[in-house]
Amino acid sequence: MYAKYIHQFIAVSAYSKQHLISDFGTHIVKRIKIIHNGIELGNYIKKKDYCIKKEFIVACHLRKEKGIQYLIKALTQLTLEEKKDLKIDVYGEGPFEEELKKMVKDYELTKVINFKGSVSNLYEIYYNCLLYTSPSPR
């Protein structure tokens, strides 16, 4: 109903763009601009050297739809030995953050999962890590 009054729609991915089109109709296609998660892609440096470590990062808005709770529950299936050197840093903030922190504490995963909050230098963090995980069920 209000789509005709909106000058520009911003999507964070091609996937988001398709959902905007589904929600508002094809007549808005020319008014959609994709800004990839609000990040400046030119800041990213191509990684050339790799070392194998059991270190992961998750970077997202901390809401239920992102599926981080499934990652936490999956970690409970690992043995103590498998979790020994495992490290997962979670970057982001959101309405599900306290629930996720409670799950980590309840499942005794505080030595594995570290909540880092929002940062402005995520491109540097990506460069310094080997593995990124996105547990989103979609």
C-alpha positions, 0 to 999 in steps of 0.5 A: 500500500505504501510502496508507491511513496517509498523512494528507495528500498535497501536490501542487504543481499540478493535474497533480501531483494527477492523478498522485497519484490515478493512483499511489495511487487515487481514495480519496485525493482528499479528502486531497490539497491543492494548494500551487502550487510552495510559493509564496505567490500573494498576493505576486505583483503584476500587471504593468502596463508592458512593455518588449521585451527579450530577457531570459528566466527559468527557475525550477525544480528543476534535474533532467533531467525539466525539459528545460533541456538542450533549451533549451541545445541549441536556443540553439546553433542561433542565430547570434551576432547573434541571441544578442548581447542574449539573456539567460536567468537560471536560478533553482533548484538540483538534481541536474542542475545541474552537467551543465547548467553544463557544457553551457553552458560546452561550448556557449560560452553563458556570456554568455547563460545565468546560473545564479542558484541558489535565491532567496526573492523569486522573485515580485519576479523574475517581476514584473521580467521579461517572459518566462518559459520552461518547457522541460519536455517534459511 
